[in-house]
Amino acid sequence: MRTILLILITGIAGCSSVKSSAPSKTAADQMLTSTAADQAADMLAHALRVKGLAFVDTTYFDLEDGKYAISAIRYALLRTGVRLTDDRPKAESIVEIRVGALSTNEKEFFVGVPNPRSLDSANPAPIVLYRSNTREAVAKLAAFVYDARSGALISGTGPVHGTAKLDRQEVAPGISWETHPPSPVNERSPK
């Protein structure tokens, strides 16, 4: 009787797959990398001393998805009271930013039957006893500030790291849960 019940439950258990869109990065990956960038930008801005009106130099921030991180750094600097300009000749300080990493890693652990072979052309879903999937985004940013006229170093910081993680666990067919990344950095008012 138990065997029949187990066969029925296995046969009844449905399979599902969610695909929201097909960009180069999923929405989850974008959320993770932007959260990691926000964290690192906040730490970076609080570690720098900036003199007067500042220009943010992005020459060494050549990255496919770098625009969000650059804006996060600019916003974090503004929140710490730094005044920014887009006109380099008017600047008293130059904030030169660089990126070491801004990407996601994925690790999966799986116990079960990956993709059972079928005699027909349909591809059946894997039989999952346990699956763990972890995606982690890392942002590694660094910067230094120098005087726009003399070129003298005003301040600098070594690399700062921001991270964000998304864990998904699955046990048996159809029983799963996710642990989402924390909310973005709390808003701070200018000093």
C-alpha positions in Angstrom: 0.0 0.0 0.0 2.8 2.4 0.9 4.5 1.7 -2.4 1.3 2.5 -4.4 0.9 5.7 -2.3 4.5 6.7 -3.0 4.1 6.1 -6.7 0.8 8.1 -6.8 2.4 11.0 -4.9 5.4 11.0 -7.2 3.2 10.9 -10.3 0.9 13.6 -9.0 3.6 16.0 -7.9 3.7 18.8 -10.4 6.7 20.5 -11.8 7.1 24.2 -12.3 9.6 26.5 -13.8 9.6 30.3 -13.7 11.3 32.4 -16.2 10.5 36.1 -16.1 12.7 37.4 -18.9 15.8 36.6 -20.8 18.2 39.5 -20.4 21.9 38.8 -19.9 21.4 38.9 -16.1 18.3 37.8 -14.2 16.4 40.2 -12.0 17.7 38.3 -9.0 21.3 38.8 -10.2 20.7 42.5 -10.9 19.1 43.0 -7.4 22.1 41.2 -5.8 24.8 43.1 -7.6 23.0 46.5 -7.0 22.6 45.7 -3.3 26.3 44.8 -3.0 27.2 48.0 -4.9 25.1 50.1 -2.6 26.8 48.6 0.5 30.3 49.1 -0.9 29.5 52.7 -2.1 28.3 53.6 1.3 31.4 52.3 3.0 33.6 54.0 0.4 32.0 57.4 0.8 32.3 57.3 4.6 36.0 56.4 4.4 37.0 59.4 2.1 37.8 63.0 3.0 36.9 65.4 0.2 37.9 69.0 0.1 35.5 71.5 -1.5 33.7 70.9 -4.8 34.5 67.4 -6.2 34.6 65.8 -9.6 34.1 62.0 -9.7 36.6 60.5 -12.2 35.3 57.2 -13.7 38.1 56.6 -16.1 39.2 53.4 -14.3 35.6 52.1 -13.7 35.2 50.3 -17.0 32.5 47.8 -16.4 29.5 46.6 -18.4 27.1 47.2 -15.5 29.1 50.0 -13.9 26.7 52.9 -14.3 24.5 51.8 -11.4 27.6 51.5 -9.1 28.9 54.9 -10.2 25.6 56.5 -9.4 25.5 54.7 -6.1 29.0 56.1 -5.2 28.0 59.6 -6.3 24.8 59.4 -4.2 26.7 58.1 -1.2 29.2 61.0 -1.5 26.3 63.5 -1.6 24.7 61.9 1.5 27.9 62.4 3.4 27.9 66.1 2.5 30.2 66.2 -0.5 29.3 68.7 -3.2 29.7 67.3 -6.7 30.3 68.9 -10.1 30.3 67.4 -13.6 32.7 70.2 -14.7 36.2 69.0 -14.0 38.0 72.4 -14.3 35.7 73.8 -11.6 36.5 71.0 -9.1 38.8 71.5 -6.1 39.1 67.7 -5.5 39.1 64.8 -7.9 37.6 61.5 -6.5 39.1 58.7 -8.6 37.1 55.5 -8.3 37.9 52.0 -9.5 36.2 48.6 -9.4 37.8 45.3 -8.7 34.7 43.2 -8.9 31.0 43.6 -9.5 29.5 40.2 -10.3 27.7 37.1 -9.0 28.7 33.6 -8.1 26.4 30.6 -8.0 26.8 27.4 -6.1 24.4 24.5 -6.2 24.2 21.2 -4.3 21.8 18.6 -5.5 20.7 15.1 -4.2 18.3 13.2 -6.4 18.0 12.1 -10.0 19.2 14.9 -12.3 17.0 14.3 -15.5 15.4 10.9 -15.8 15.7 9.5 -19.3 12.4 9.2 -21.0 11.4 7.1 -24.1 9.3 9.9 -25.5 10.6 13.3 -26.6 9.5 15.1 -23.4 12.2 16.1 -20.9 10.9 15.2 -17.5 11.9 17.4 -14.5 14.6 16.2 -12.2 13.6 14.2 -9.1 14.7 16.3 -6.2 15.3 14.9 -2.7 17.3 18.0 -1.6 18.7 21.0 -3.6 20.5 24.1 -2.3 21.3 27.0 -4.6 23.2 30.0 -3.3 23.8 33.1 -5.4 26.2 35.7 -4.0 27.1 39.1 -5.4 30.3 40.8 -4.6 31.2 44.5 -5.2 34.9 45.5 -4.6 35.4 49.2 -4.9 38.3 51.6 -4.1 38.9 55.3 -4.4 41.3 58.1 -3.6 40.9 61.9 -3.5 43.5 64.3 -4.8 43.8 68.1 -5.1 42.7 69.2 -8.6 45.4 71.9 -8.8 48.4 70.4 -7.1 47.7 66.7 -7.6 48.5 66.1 -3.9 46.8 63.2 -2.2 44.0 64.3 0.1 42.7 60.9 1.2 42.3 57.3 0.0 40.8 54.0 0.9 41.8 50.5 0.2 39.2 48.2 -1.3 35.8 47.9 0.4 33.5 45.0 -0.2 29.8 44.8 -0.4 28.0 41.5 -0.6 24.4 40.2 -1.0 23.2 36.7 -0.9 20.1 34.7 -2.1 19.7 31.2 -0.8 17.1 28.8 -2.2 16.4 25.4 -0.6 14.2 22.6 -2.0 13.2 19.3 -0.3 11.1 16.7 -2.1 9.1 17.7 -5.2 7.6 21.2 -4.9 8.6 22.2 -1.3 11.0 25.1 -1.5 11.8 28.4 0.2 14.1 31.4 -0.3 16.1 33.7 1.9 16.2 37.1 0.3 18.9 39.7 0.5 18.6 42.5 3.1 17.0 45.8 2.1 19.3 48.4 0.5 21.5 50.7 2.7 19.5 52.9 5.0 19.1 56.5 3.7 21.3 59.0 5.6 20.8 62.7 5.6 23.7 65.0 4.7 25.9 66.1 7.6 
